Every structure is written in structure tokens, then in C-alpha cells.
Amino acid sequence: MGVALHGLCFGCFIFVAFMIVDENTTPDIRATTQNLFNFVIIGIGIIVGSLFATSIAGRYAQPDAAIPMDYVKLFSVPMYMALACFVLMLLFYPSKKKSMA
């Protein structure tokens, strides 16, 4: 279930991100900006994310304990990062007021 939910969330993330790219770019550079977005998220993002996740997992590993990982602290890190990103988006994402006429 967790992998299926992750796939659904990641698919929705990519879909919404492409919608935002389409809204904020002109048609002549739209394909280039989508390729750049893919390179950052799927290319560089995976490498940086793996390095970051490895360092976090190493920080909360407990090799001598009955449970080898402190999962509460481990999953608190991305939870707080997601909350911080959500607050930053609420504060700084530009809002376009569209007229209903």
C-alpha cells in the first residue's frame, strides 16, 4: 500500500508541477522548461535526495538496540520539511486573480 500511495502522490506531484510550468512559461520555451524541471527533479533530485536520506538514516540508526532504527525521529525530518515547504508556498506562491467575466 505504501508503494502504491507513493506512486500516486508522485504522479500527482509531477502533473501539478507541469501545470505550473505551463502557466508560467510562454509556448516557445515551454518544452525547454519542462525538460529542465525533469532534469532537476528526476535527475539531480534523486542524487541529492539519496545522499540526504542516507545521512538522516545514519543519524537515527541504533545498531545495538532491539529496534535498529528510531522511526519516529527518522520520519519526523521529512514531515517537518514538508510542513515548512507548505507554509513557504502559502506565503510566497504568487496568486493570480482571474476575473469570472
C-alpha positions, 0 to 999 in steps of 0.5 A: 500500500505504501508503494502504491500511495507513493506512486500516486502522490508522485504522479500527482506531484509531477502533473501539478508541477507541469501545470505550473510550468505551463502557466508560467512559461510562454509556448516557445520555451515551454518544452525547454522548461519542462525538460529542465524541471525533469532534469532537476527533479528526476535527475539531480533530485534523486542524487541529492535526495539519496545522499540526504536520506542516507545521512538522516538514516545514519543519524537515527540508526541504533545498531545495538538496540532491539529496534535498529532504527528510531522511526519516529525521529527518522520520519519526523525530518521529512514531515517537518520539511514538508510542513515548512515547504507548505507554509513557504508556498502559502506565503510566497506562491504568487496568486493570480486573480482571474476575473469570472467575466 
